[in-house]
Amino acid sequence: MTASLSEGETDGLAYRFRLKSDTLVVVFSQVRVPVGKFGLERLFASTTHSLLLVNEPVNEWYRTRAAAIDALIGEAVSAAKAPRLIFYGSSMGAFGAASAAARHPAAELYAFAPDFRIGDPGSQSAAAGLVAQPDEADLGELLAVPRQGEARVIVPLFDPYDAGVGARLAALSLPDQVKLVPLRSSHEVHDHLYSLNIIRKVVATCRRDIADEAAARGLLVCSVEWPAHARFAAARATFDAGAHLDSDALLGLLPETNPGLTLLAAEAAERAGDVGRAAALLAELDEAIASDVVLSGLAKRYLKEVPRRRIRLLKEMGEVTASRRVAGEAAARFPTDEGFAALAAGLD
């Protein structure tokens, strides 16, 4: 059975199995992981767990795959003789992991920035072209299933949609085993935690408390004003629907610096025709990021968005010299990004 399970494809799912110990971790790949690859495989390469990697290359958020997934889990549990079962995933993989956890309530769960509902407006699945189906369970329903294993949902508060997911979950009466872990991070929270060596410590044994590890690096938000974050999410959705919003009113939604909120305020100012105000907000955000150890440690692809927007706005304002200066500063911060160097040299 172990040999037959080692690697293959079934019902649109690719899988790879490694037998090591009687702790089995099932890792659900995130979006856009190509055929032949598995998300987070390198992260778990040196761990001592038995490992079942699952990928759905068509990126359907593991919709309608429950029977095939459960069959794979059953075979892997039997092969590993595993009394301890852990489901793990980020974004698309997080929703897949949460769905499996609802069917296996004794399992533990690590879900990083999951959508609340497949196809939810503003969600990653909607951005991938999926639409909501009325008969599908949402994340709240999945987590409401009585369970024995602890379910950890990591909520990045700098992403408006993800912050709204946290607010919706916080408003529900969920089992005590469900733990929200609100962090000063973006949707790329898993990459952020990996770069800080937090994730590698956690997955080494899956015994360390991820909230404690995040708190030690200043990422954990111990007291969250969830209604304010719900308003943040609602503002993003309203803006995406075409509304004009007041940038100053937006910034007043949350007391602390939240890059996602400032980015939204800059977009609102630009839509209102005040490009100078938008550029100034982005400049202030860039300065705040540079002076804050947590903000400056965010995932690089998230941080790069700030200077990119600044450069675009400055060029639109005709301030070419200033745009090249910002591009040069960005090139120094992100030396592997040749695009900033080209902009600084005036080649684009």
TORTOR-612364 format. One line per 4 residues: their letters; for each residue x negated, y negated, z negated of N, C-alpha, C. Coordinates in steps of 0.001 Angstrom, whole numbers, padded with zeros to 6 digits. Atoms other than C-alpha are relative to their C-alpha. Last residue first. Example, Ala and Ser with C-alpha at 12.3 -4.5 7.8 and 13.67 -1.06 7.14 Angstrom:
2
SA = 000820 001190 000060 -013670 001060 -007140 000770 -001090 -000730 ~ -000890 001190 000000 -012300 004500 -007800 -000900 -001200 000000 .
This chain:
348
DLGA = -001410 -000405 -000139 -011319 -052314 018732 000888 -001239 -000129 ~ -000113 -000913 -001133 -015069 -052759 019222 001441 000459 000227 ~ -000821 000615 -001025 -015236 -055864 017041 000197 000861 001230 ~ 000868 000420 -001099 -018154 -054505 015025 000778 -000670 001135 .
ALAA = 000927 001006 000531 -016053 -054381 011871 -000894 -000554 001094 ~ -000750 001236 000203 -013303 -052616 013780 -000905 -001118 -000495 ~ -000300 000551 -001320 -015747 -049989 015022 000757 -001318 -000105 ~ 001250 000539 -000527 -017087 -049448 011509 000223 -000642 001378 .
FGED = 000258 001262 000679 -013538 -049064 010214 -001280 -000653 000528 ~ -000939 001017 -000460 -012759 -046444 012834 -000234 -001344 -000650 ~ 000620 000799 -001050 -015902 -044462 012118 000919 -001108 000506 ~ -001082 000434 -000883 -014474 -043228 008832 -000571 -000951 001049 .
TPFR = -000249 -001052 -000993 -017332 -041298 007216 001111 -000373 000974 ~ 001023 -000066 -001052 -018620 -044428 005482 000232 001077 001054 ~ -000352 -001260 -000656 -015390 -045045 003548 -000963 000232 001166 ~ -000685 -000855 000974 -016288 -047732 001013 000289 001382 000564 .
AAAE = 000949 -000295 001071 -018888 -049389 003273 000613 000942 -001031 ~ 000997 -000921 -000551 -016575 -049114 006285 -001030 000376 -001054 ~ -000599 -001341 -000036 -013781 -050669 004215 -000990 001024 000531 ~ -000107 -000452 001394 -015956 -053679 003401 000568 001415 -000058 .
GAVR = 001349 -000310 000456 -016853 -054005 007079 -000013 000501 -001432 ~ 000378 -001271 -000626 -013185 -053772 008074 -001401 000421 -000430 ~ -000724 -001051 000721 -012330 -056503 005573 -000354 001363 000555 ~ 000604 -000082 001333 -015050 -058714 007084 000662 001104 -000811 .
RSAT = 001237 -000763 -000129 -013847 -057895 010591 -000716 000129 -001344 ~ -000358 -001404 -000234 -010315 -058958 009693 -001246 000859 000118 ~ -000423 -000601 001269 -011630 -062175 008158 000336 001472 000179 ~ 001196 -000115 000841 -013505 -063045 011338 000338 000670 -001321 .
VEGM = 000823 -001102 -000483 -010443 -062263 013464 -001230 000196 -000881 ~ 001175 000111 000862 -008047 -064487 011530 -000943 001170 000295 ~ 001080 000639 -000727 -005520 -064819 014353 -001274 -000155 -000796 ~ 000055 001407 000408 -002575 -064134 012078 -001107 -000758 000730 .
EKLL = -001237 000616 -000469 -001910 -060848 013912 000028 -001493 -000323 ~ 000130 000155 -001449 -005572 -059953 013389 001244 -000663 000584 ~ 000948 001093 -000240 -005204 -060624 009665 -000186 -000245 001496 ~ -000674 001272 000272 -002083 -058454 009554 -000916 -001187 000275 .
RIRR = -001037 000240 -001016 -003765 -055491 011264 000647 -001367 -000192 ~ 000675 000309 -001264 -006871 -055723 009081 001023 -000336 001081 ~ 000577 001347 000107 -004813 -055881 005910 -000631 -000427 001314 ~ -001096 000968 -000128 -002748 -052868 006962 -000520 -001428 -000078 .
RPVE = -000523 -000090 -001373 -005858 -050798 007594 001120 -001027 000214 ~ 000777 000833 -000930 -007403 -052104 004364 000494 000077 001443 ~ -000019 001405 000423 -004464 -050719 002346 -000872 -000862 000910 ~ -001154 000687 -000570 -003949 -047476 004286 000004 -001482 -000356 .
KLYR = 000360 000628 -001274 -007466 -046313 003517 001144 -000816 000589 ~ 000656 001277 000226 -006472 -045690 -000098 -000314 -000736 001299 ~ -000992 000935 000532 -003992 -042973 000853 -000625 -001383 -000160 ~ -000890 000307 -001115 -006433 -041113 003121 001137 -000920 -000440 .
KALG = 000547 000988 -000929 -009016 -041453 000370 000973 -000346 001117 ~ 000418 -000661 -001237 -006968 -039672 -002285 -000397 -001040 001047 ~ -001083 -000590 -000786 -006811 -041797 -005420 -000540 000621 001289 ~ 000206 -001428 -000184 -009996 -042303 -007441 001116 000691 000760 .
SLVV = 001081 -000198 -000967 -010012 -046079 -007026 -000300 001470 000246 ~ -000456 000357 -001344 -006621 -046229 -008711 -001077 000247 001045 ~ -001006 -000960 -000452 -007825 -044310 -011757 000426 -000297 001431 ~ 000640 -001302 -000222 -011072 -046236 -012233 001002 001044 000476 .
DSAI = -000673 -000970 000860 -009384 -049610 -011757 -000520 001401 000301 ~ 000351 000262 001402 -011386 -052563 -010420 000595 001010 -000976 ~ 001447 -000010 000188 -011482 -051510 -006750 -000396 -000128 -001462 ~ 000493 -001367 -000190 -007792 -050636 -006766 -001489 000073 -000306 .
AEDL = -000429 -000778 001170 -006813 -054003 -008224 -000511 001431 000085 ~ 000828 000424 001126 -008883 -055822 -005579 000347 000806 -001253 ~ 001351 -000505 -000257 -007251 -053851 -002759 -000930 -000337 -001170 ~ -000024 -001433 000278 -003853 -054582 -004293 -001379 000610 000210 .
EALL = -000068 -000172 001452 -004569 -058300 -004422 -000015 001473 -000377 ~ 001320 000378 000511 -005654 -058244 -000770 -000054 000169 -001517 ~ 000902 -001112 -000277 -002492 -056326 000122 -001410 -000294 -000495 ~ -000365 -001108 000886 -000328 -058912 -001603 -000939 001184 000198 .
AAAR = 000475 000341 001344 -002187 -061723 000178 000316 001113 -000995 ~ 001451 -000186 000033 -001680 -060078 003579 -000562 -000288 -001379 ~ 000271 -001439 -000089 002063 -059752 002967 -001492 000268 -000090 ~ -000330 -000577 001313 002283 -063374 001813 -000290 001499 -000009 .
GVDG = 001030 000434 000939 000484 -064508 004954 000224 000563 -001390 ~ 001147 -000882 -000178 002798 -062400 007122 -001126 -000376 -000955 ~ 001072 000619 000776 005875 -064184 005784 -001227 000911 000032 ~ 000742 000956 -000811 008328 -063230 008539 -001136 -000687 -000709 .
AREA = -000609 001321 000166 010896 -061549 006281 -000735 -001080 000780 ~ -001290 -000034 -000693 009803 -058182 007641 000697 -001348 -000089 ~ 000245 000018 -001439 006238 -059030 006608 001311 000001 000776 ~ 000425 001351 -000356 007323 -059908 003084 -000234 -000117 001508 .
AEAA = -001175 000867 000088 009256 -056652 002802 -000348 -001430 000387 ~ -000832 -000279 -001171 006271 -054654 004065 001221 -000910 000014 ~ 000687 000587 -001149 004075 -056337 001463 000799 000231 001283 ~ -000196 001452 000079 006627 -055530 -001251 -000671 -000698 001171 .
LLTL = -001376 000290 -000408 006646 -051885 -000117 000264 -001503 -000017 ~ -000068 -000235 -001444 002855 -051684 -000318 001399 -000306 000533 ~ 000630 001151 -000641 003035 -053281 -003764 000001 000153 001517 ~ -000925 001127 000107 005544 -050650 -004907 -000588 -001237 000683 .
GPNT = -001125 -000248 -000886 003411 -047787 -003622 000996 -001144 -000011 ~ 000339 000263 -001401 000316 -049274 -005236 001161 000211 000966 ~ -000391 -001228 -000693 001976 -049382 -008666 -000268 -000241 001480 ~ 000365 -000068 -001419 000432 -051953 -010953 000353 001363 000563 .
EPLL = 001400 -000301 -000268 002339 -051964 -014235 -000267 -000001 001509 ~ 000919 000926 000666 005567 -053708 -015205 -001463 000210 000363 ~ 000866 -000772 000891 007842 -052014 -012651 -001038 -000940 -000613 ~ -000648 -001252 000376 010845 -053500 -010832 -000799 000783 -001032 .
GLLA = -000508 000034 001359 009406 -057013 -010907 000660 001289 -000455 ~ 001138 -000126 000910 007288 -056402 -007831 000434 -000015 -001454 ~ 000520 -001361 -000030 010478 -055784 -005875 -001118 000188 -001018 ~ -000936 -000825 000770 012026 -059055 -006968 -000475 001445 -000033 .
DSDL = 000199 000312 001423 008926 -060888 -005750 000919 000836 -000876 ~ 001236 -000618 000471 009057 -059113 -002368 -000251 -000264 -001482 ~ 000843 001060 000538 012715 -059949 -001754 -001251 000607 -000623 ~ 000151 000012 001450 014290 -057242 000387 -000938 -001121 -000409 .
HAGA = 001020 000970 000383 015650 -057253 003945 -000024 -000059 -001530 ~ -000332 001154 000829 017579 -054079 004759 -001200 -000934 -000179 ~ -000017 001248 -000757 016820 -051794 007698 000276 -001254 -000796 ~ -001265 000075 -000733 017634 -048305 006365 000161 -001331 000734 .
DFTA = 000121 -000881 -001167 013967 -047899 005430 001275 -000008 000844 ~ 000874 000665 -000967 014373 -050924 003144 -000114 000829 001280 ~ -000749 001139 -000545 017334 -049350 001392 -000811 -000720 001065 ~ -001022 -000547 -000887 015460 -046058 000951 000802 -001115 000658 .
RAAA = 000668 -000534 -001182 012415 -047851 -000449 001022 000519 001020 ~ 000448 001153 -000787 014611 -049877 -002799 -000694 000461 001279 ~ -001163 000536 -000713 016363 -046710 -003974 -000385 -001184 000877 ~ -000338 -000931 -001078 013039 -045092 -004847 001165 -000533 000830 .
FRAH = 001115 000049 -000951 011956 -048127 -006853 000309 000895 001201 ~ -000233 001224 -000781 015381 -048242 -008505 -001099 -000205 001045 ~ -001125 -000293 -000888 014922 -044606 -009573 000321 -001215 000863 ~ 000563 -000737 -001128 011511 -045584 -010899 001095 000455 000962 .
APWE = 000742 000957 -000820 013154 -048224 -013045 -000607 000688 001215 ~ -000939 000815 -000786 015712 -045676 -014280 -000696 -001026 000889 ~ -000495 -000653 -001208 012828 -043314 -015179 001032 -000826 000768 ~ -001318 000615 -000098 011058 -045619 -017593 000642 000497 001303 .
VSCV = -000420 000490 -001315 008210 -043198 -018131 001392 -000614 -000093 ~ -001361 000508 000150 006447 -042646 -021438 000415 -000674 001298 ~ -000673 -000693 001104 003363 -040434 -021387 001442 -000436 -000176 ~ -000848 001072 000518 002102 -041460 -017974 000892 000628 -001062 .
LLGR = -001328 -000342 000517 -000740 -039001 -017319 000716 -001243 -000515 ~ -001018 -000097 -001047 -003605 -040174 -015110 001410 000202 -000544 ~ -000802 001210 -000075 -006082 -041469 -017682 001110 000035 001023 ~ 000561 000857 -001054 -008692 -038763 -017088 000855 -001250 000225 .
AAAE = 001400 000264 000326 -008035 -036932 -020375 -000661 -000907 001033 ~ 000043 001058 001010 -004320 -037254 -019701 -001434 -000388 -000333 ~ -000251 001274 -000672 -004674 -035251 -016509 -000083 -001167 -000975 ~ 001155 000259 -000855 -006295 -032345 -018372 000160 -001337 000726 .
DAID = 001131 000380 000851 -003663 -032511 -021093 -001218 -000356 000834 ~ -000298 001332 000535 -000845 -032512 -018538 -001141 -000492 -000879 ~ 000320 000983 -001019 -002438 -029598 -016674 000290 -001415 -000474 ~ -001180 000836 -000192 -002436 -027488 -019832 -000346 -001110 000994 .
RRCT = 000147 001383 000440 -005229 -024950 -019445 001284 -000775 000294 ~ -000314 000068 001430 -004168 -021302 -019137 -000115 -001424 -000533 ~ -001426 000356 000106 -004035 -020940 -015355 000459 000050 -001454 ~ -000671 -000976 000868 -007458 -019266 -015740 001513 -000164 000005 .
AVVK = 000993 -001010 000370 -009616 -020942 -013090 000620 001094 -000858 ~ -000265 -001271 -000682 -006513 -022656 -011724 -001009 001085 -000360 ~ -001318 -000571 000312 -006584 -025450 -014317 000159 001382 000624 ~ -000023 -000444 001394 -010300 -026193 -014191 001305 000720 -000325 .
RIIN = 000859 -001184 000083 -010266 -026293 -010394 -000075 000540 -001431 ~ -000684 -001178 -000524 -007274 -028601 -010475 -000850 001246 -000131 ~ -001054 -000419 000924 -008902 -031149 -012750 000632 001303 000466 ~ 000342 -001307 000594 -012143 -031420 -010790 001037 000495 -000999 .
LSYL = 000422 000292 001370 -011461 -035123 -010098 -000361 001272 -000774 ~ 001215 000814 -000077 -011350 -034509 -006342 -000548 -000332 -001382 ~ 001128 -000841 -000420 -008893 -031668 -006923 -001297 -000802 -000011 ~ 000405 -000800 001160 -006561 -033886 -008916 -001167 000916 000335 .
HDHV = 000505 000907 001028 -006400 -036405 -006072 -000528 000792 -001202 ~ 001345 000382 -000431 -006011 -033697 -003432 -000665 -000896 -001040 ~ 000821 -001205 000133 -003049 -032309 -005393 -001438 -000287 000418 ~ 000417 -000220 001390 -001606 -035793 -005864 -000887 001233 -000155 .
EHSS = 001176 -000850 -000164 -001483 -036582 -002146 -000574 000388 -001360 ~ -000493 -001310 -000429 002037 -037909 -002755 -001144 000987 000188 ~ -000807 000092 -001211 000374 -040705 -004702 000496 001399 000374 ~ 000547 -000582 -001219 -000968 -040800 -008252 000992 -000177 001139 .
RLPV = 000378 001169 -000794 -000529 -042209 -011707 -000694 000511 001263 ~ 001391 000426 -000127 001030 -039017 -013010 -000137 -001294 000800 ~ 000067 001232 -000789 004362 -037762 -014326 -001414 -000577 000000 ~ 001339 000544 000246 004173 -034102 -015476 -000151 -001250 000870 .
LKVQ = 000393 001008 -000972 007755 -032849 -015799 -001356 -000564 -000406 ~ 000785 001130 000483 008057 -029643 -017803 -000309 -000940 001167 ~ 000330 000891 -001114 010743 -027021 -017201 -000683 -001245 -000557 ~ 001208 -000514 -000660 010631 -024336 -019942 -000423 -000863 001194 .
DPLS = 001189 000494 000701 013071 -026373 -022020 -001289 000433 000676 ~ 000515 -000861 001071 015735 -025629 -019434 -001264 -000580 -000622 ~ 000729 -001157 -000503 017059 -028605 -017453 -000496 000859 -001160 ~ 000237 -000838 001181 019725 -031042 -018548 -000631 001306 000476 .
LAAL = -000707 -001271 000109 019390 -033461 -015645 -000308 000693 -001326 ~ -001390 000264 000369 018468 -037160 -015685 000812 001285 -000189 ~ -000029 000453 001394 014743 -036388 -015755 001431 -000230 -000493 ~ 000193 -001158 000870 015150 -034374 -012544 000104 -000394 -001474 .
RAGV = -001174 -000877 -000113 016670 -037309 -010691 -000134 001214 -000914 ~ -001123 000640 000682 014005 -039678 -011994 001252 000867 000048 ~ 000206 -000093 001435 011222 -037293 -010993 001157 -000597 -000779 ~ -000216 -001413 000339 012652 -037000 -007491 -000166 000191 -001502 .
GADY = -001444 -000199 000068 012852 -040804 -007355 000364 001439 -000317 ~ -000428 000601 001266 009166 -041049 -008212 001500 000168 -000177 ~ 000361 -000925 001064 008516 -038604 -005381 000394 -000541 -001373 ~ -000887 -001163 -000061 010436 -040784 -002940 -000291 000953 -001143 .
PDFL = -001382 000322 000391 008722 -043963 -004075 000937 001194 000046 ~ -000796 -000250 -001199 005189 -042514 -004071 001472 -000234 -000335 ~ 000300 001049 -000971 003100 -044143 -006791 000734 000209 001320 ~ -000874 001158 000148 004768 -042068 -009519 -000281 -001122 000990 .
PVIV = 000842 001177 -000247 003285 -038720 -008524 000848 -001270 000069 ~ -000711 001110 -000644 005468 -036040 -010190 -000948 -001185 000186 ~ 000905 001139 000039 003903 -032669 -011065 000593 -001111 000864 ~ -000262 000792 -001202 006615 -030126 -011791 -000826 -001271 -000102 .
RAEG = 000640 001307 000074 005478 -027461 -014282 000220 -000718 001327 ~ -000012 000632 -001324 007784 -024474 -014706 -000544 -001415 -000138 ~ 000030 001468 -000006 007065 -022310 -017752 -000094 -000521 001427 ~ 001290 000579 -000359 008125 -018677 -017429 000070 -001511 000042 .
QRPV = 000941 -000304 001069 011182 -017444 -019313 -001366 -000635 000273 ~ 001256 -000642 -000328 013901 -018903 -017149 -000833 000247 -001257 ~ 000659 -000373 001274 017503 -019991 -017045 -001256 000808 000269 ~ -000162 -001432 000276 018161 -021355 -013520 -000690 000336 -001325 .
ALLE = -001008 -000179 001057 018288 -025156 -013729 000234 001466 -000337 ~ 000645 000062 001313 015010 -025463 -011802 000976 000230 -001147 ~ 001007 -001064 000094 016561 -024263 -008546 -000622 000038 -001394 ~ -000701 -001276 000157 019641 -026420 -009055 -000980 001147 -000148 .
GLDA = -000625 -000020 001315 017530 -029516 -009629 000714 001310 -000273 ~ 001013 -000309 000993 015387 -028727 -006617 000579 000067 -001399 ~ 001032 001019 000110 018374 -028607 -004285 -000944 000375 -001138 ~ 000287 000480 001347 020317 -025490 -003383 -001069 -001081 000053 .
EDPQ = 001312 -000326 000539 021443 -025179 000218 -000188 -000585 -001394 ~ -000089 -001200 000828 025142 -025108 001158 -001334 000389 -000622 ~ -000778 000169 001234 025301 -028708 002364 000014 001216 -000911 ~ -001143 -000877 -000188 022435 -028373 004859 000784 000056 -001307 .
AVLG = -000599 -000647 001168 019967 -031235 004961 001177 000876 000414 ~ -001208 000683 000485 018107 -031987 008167 000604 000812 -001146 ~ -001029 -000878 000554 014550 -031078 009099 001174 -000818 -000504 ~ -001104 -000235 -000923 012484 -033277 011447 001100 000903 -000517 .
AAAS = 000373 -001108 -000882 009108 -033191 009695 001145 000389 000936 ~ 001016 000532 -000915 009835 -036633 008222 -000459 001061 000992 ~ -000723 000820 -000977 012999 -035095 006759 -000965 -000586 001013 ~ -000681 -000921 -000914 010853 -032406 005142 000813 -000761 001038 .
QSGP = 000972 -000530 -000943 008516 -035034 003688 000664 000944 001001 ~ 000829 -001123 000450 011450 -036775 002074 -000995 000407 001077 ~ 001229 000465 000620 012793 -040242 002840 -000950 001099 -000415 ~ 000557 001224 -000585 016311 -038998 003512 -001226 -000482 -000772 .
DGIR = -000399 001185 000750 016651 -035456 002076 -000573 -001251 000663 ~ -000664 000947 -000877 016030 -032858 004786 000518 -001245 -000678 ~ 000522 -000079 -001359 015250 -030094 002306 000814 -000936 000895 ~ -000851 -000813 -000883 016364 -031327 -001097 -000638 000018 001388 .
FDPA = -001164 -000346 000816 014409 -032735 -004023 000950 000897 000778 ~ -001216 000703 -000395 011128 -032565 -002117 001125 000383 -000959 ~ -000980 -000662 -000872 008220 -031168 -004102 001100 -000959 000437 ~ -000720 000912 -000890 005346 -033320 -005380 000967 000720 000941 .
FAYL = 000569 001333 -000145 003140 -030580 -006876 000794 -000781 001042 ~ -000569 000629 -001192 005003 -027471 -008075 -000471 -001449 000058 ~ 000702 001273 -000167 003139 -025188 -010497 000498 -000594 001314 ~ -000073 000822 -001198 005478 -022396 -011590 -000876 -001234 -000133 .
EAAP = 000383 001382 000258 005332 -019484 -014015 -000010 -000757 001320 ~ 001236 000536 -000568 007246 -016283 -013294 -000258 -001418 -000490 ~ 001096 -000320 000923 009855 -014741 -015589 -001323 -000582 000479 ~ 000064 000911 001146 012614 -016564 -013699 -001082 000334 -001027 .
HRAA = 000880 -000771 000890 011889 -014752 -010414 -000217 -000814 -001280 ~ -000359 -001410 -000184 014653 -015896 -008026 -000821 000912 -000916 ~ -001409 -000135 000383 014441 -019515 -009236 000465 001450 000121 ~ -000070 -000027 001464 010658 -019218 -009115 001440 000135 -000488 .
ASAA = 000350 -001348 000452 010836 -018316 -005422 000119 000127 -001506 ~ -001073 -000890 -000449 012696 -021542 -004643 -000261 001428 -000469 ~ -001130 000203 000906 010233 -023518 -006755 001175 000901 000371 ~ 000336 -000619 001280 007301 -022018 -004846 001150 -000127 -000983 .
GFAG = -000037 -001450 -000173 008879 -022850 -001495 -000278 000729 -001296 ~ -001413 -000359 -000073 009555 -026391 -002685 000154 001501 000186 ~ -000594 000157 001335 005962 -026732 -003848 001478 000372 000019 ~ 000299 -001182 000806 004622 -025283 -000599 000606 -000074 -001380 .
MSSG = -000809 -001088 -000538 006385 -028004 001357 -000208 001273 -000819 ~ -000892 000546 -001016 004803 -030568 -001021 000904 001093 000567 ~ -000062 001458 -000089 002154 -028631 -002967 000903 -000394 001155 ~ -000086 000646 -001306 002337 -024995 -004062 000091 -001505 -000104 .
YFIL = 000804 001212 -000086 001901 -022415 -006791 000151 -000626 001382 ~ -000273 000579 -001314 003930 -019474 -008061 -000598 -001395 000053 ~ 000063 001464 -000082 002483 -017512 -010989 000265 -000423 001434 ~ -000268 000433 -001366 003181 -013905 -012000 000096 -001521 000015 .
RPAK = -000045 001464 -000040 001815 -012237 -015143 000053 -000445 001452 ~ -001017 000467 000937 002615 -008561 -015793 000154 -001521 000024 ~ 000115 001325 000611 000780 -007644 -012602 001137 -000307 -000962 ~ -000551 -000377 001313 000281 -004020 -011627 000023 -001238 -000902 .
AASV = 000837 000588 001052 -001827 -005557 -008842 000404 000471 -001393 ~ 001401 -000320 -000271 -000389 -003289 -006126 -000910 -000487 -001120 ~ 000220 -001431 000179 003113 -003405 -007601 -001466 000371 000184 ~ -000121 -000274 001435 003078 -007171 -007981 -000281 001470 -000288 .
AEGI = 001205 000514 000639 001793 -007511 -004414 000017 000251 -001501 ~ 001137 -000858 -000336 004491 -005223 -002996 -001266 -000442 -000720 ~ -000193 -001305 000626 007245 -007072 -004839 -001146 000949 000268 ~ 000298 000143 001432 005886 -010459 -003852 000120 001349 -000698 .
LADI = 001449 000141 000144 005831 -009426 -000188 -000403 -000099 -001469 ~ 000563 -001317 -000317 009432 -008199 -000389 -001521 -000024 -000136 ~ -000175 -000866 001172 010430 -011382 -002188 -000548 001398 000246 ~ 000914 000439 001060 008950 -013523 000580 000096 000933 -001201 .
AAAR = 001351 -000389 -000405 010708 -011530 003301 -001014 -000372 -001072 ~ 000107 -001457 000028 014065 -011780 001511 -001409 000460 000349 ~ 000010 -000552 001358 013673 -015482 000708 -000216 001512 -000013 ~ 001073 -000993 000090 012656 -016621 004207 000003 000759 -001323 .
TRYW = -000497 -001318 -000429 015880 -018468 005094 -001055 001091 -000097 ~ -001447 -000163 -000106 014128 -021851 004663 000313 001378 000584 ~ -000311 -001363 000444 010458 -021539 003809 001503 000263 -000053 ~ -000153 000088 001457 010070 -025333 004188 000468 001331 -000593 .
ENVP = -001436 000102 000283 010669 -024908 007940 000283 -000057 -001504 ~ -000286 001107 000922 007049 -025612 008794 001496 -000246 -000209 ~ -001005 000835 -000654 006718 -023353 011868 000481 -001134 -000897 ~ 000556 000971 -000961 003417 -022077 010484 001028 -000884 000681 .
ENVL = -001059 000027 -001002 005096 -020470 007452 -000400 -001037 001045 ~ -000101 001174 -000864 002182 -019556 005212 001151 000190 000977 ~ -001126 -000036 -000929 001861 -017232 002240 000013 -001282 000816 ~ -000122 001248 -000739 -001254 -016418 000217 001103 000146 001038 .
LLSH = -000835 -000167 -001181 -000983 -013600 -002316 000187 -001371 000627 ~ -000479 001168 -000733 -003830 -013614 -004810 000834 000430 001201 ~ -000517 -000550 -001242 -005032 -011329 -007557 000752 -001123 000694 ~ -001386 -000454 -000128 -006706 -013626 -009994 000173 000881 001242 .
TTSA = -000073 -001447 000247 -010436 -013784 -010702 001420 000539 000131 ~ -000722 -000376 001212 -010963 -017217 -009166 000089 001519 -000111 ~ 000908 -000504 001040 -013713 -017926 -006648 000712 000371 -001297 ~ 000947 -000991 -000493 -011572 -018247 -003528 -000850 000614 -001105 .
FLRE = -000130 -001223 000778 -008638 -019943 -005271 -001057 001054 000351 ~ -000140 000324 001419 -009422 -023471 -004108 -000011 001256 -000853 ~ 001338 000241 000532 -010664 -022176 -000750 000043 -000302 -001500 ~ 000728 -001269 000127 -007248 -020687 -000008 -001377 -000208 -000626 .
LGFK = 000607 -000128 001340 -005460 -023963 -000783 -000783 001299 -000187 ~ 000232 001149 000844 -003289 -023709 002364 -000574 000390 -001352 ~ -000906 000025 001144 -003705 -020627 004484 -000366 -001180 -000890 ~ 000480 000719 001176 -005196 -020417 007960 001038 000068 -001102 .
GVPV = 001327 -000508 000336 -004703 -017924 010810 -000620 -000671 -001208 ~ 000061 -001467 000011 -001786 -019863 012260 -001443 000447 -000251 ~ -000141 -000761 -001252 -002065 -023550 011479 -000070 001507 -000216 ~ 001144 -000909 000092 -001344 -025282 008138 000115 000961 001183 .
RVQS = 000977 000087 -001096 000997 -028090 009160 -001293 000782 -000247 ~ -000403 000203 -001392 002959 -028363 005910 -001216 -000049 000927 ~ -000658 001262 -000271 001779 -026880 002613 000273 -000133 001496 ~ 000704 001028 -000771 000950 -023242 002086 000853 -001246 000163 .
FVVV = -000778 000351 -001184 002668 -021255 -000670 -000693 -001153 000719 ~ 000240 001370 -000450 000278 -019673 -003160 000738 -000239 001314 ~ -000562 000098 -001348 001359 -016571 -005076 -000077 -001457 000420 ~ -000377 001358 -000395 -000878 -016022 -008081 000488 000040 001438 .
LTDS = -000243 000235 -001417 -000966 -012494 -009536 000448 -001442 000213 ~ -000688 001289 -000141 -002563 -011801 -012916 000130 -000280 001488 ~ -001438 -000187 000205 -003327 -008073 -013183 000735 -001332 -000189 ~ -000351 -000197 001407 -006741 -008567 -011605 001506 000190 -000132 .
KLRF = 001108 000188 000936 -008608 -008564 -008296 000384 000338 -001433 ~ -000213 -000694 001269 -006500 -007601 -005271 -001222 -000196 -000900 ~ 001280 -000365 000618 -006498 -010107 -002421 000283 000622 -001359 ~ -000010 -000496 001378 -003488 -010469 -000119 -001405 000375 -000438 .
RYAL = 001303 -000609 000269 -003024 -012541 003041 -000037 000358 -001482 ~ 000390 -000236 001386 000312 -013581 004497 -001390 000627 -000057 ~ 001331 -000595 000024 001837 -015048 007639 -000389 000178 -001463 ~ 000934 000322 001084 005575 -015577 007592 -001332 000683 000239 .
GDTE = 000444 001388 -000108 007853 -015717 010641 -000946 -000454 -001084 ~ -001140 000915 -000010 009703 -012535 009677 -000427 -001469 000015 ~ -001320 -000599 000073 006491 -010638 008857 001058 -001089 -000027 ~ -001065 000957 -000273 002851 -011352 009556 001325 000737 -000031 .
GESL = -000954 -000306 -001052 -000314 -009640 008394 001006 -001107 000202 ~ -000218 001146 -000876 -003098 -009393 005881 000987 000386 001082 ~ 001159 000897 000014 -004076 -007186 002937 000194 -001230 000882 ~ -000406 001335 000400 -000600 -005699 002432 -001112 -001024 000189 .
SATM = -001016 000477 -000927 -001175 -002503 004373 000394 -001432 -000303 ~ 000597 000230 -001314 -004458 -001927 002546 001023 -000586 000966 ~ 000861 001168 000071 -002805 -002414 -000846 -000591 -000327 001358 ~ -000822 001204 000000 000000 000000 000000 -000859 -001259 000000 .
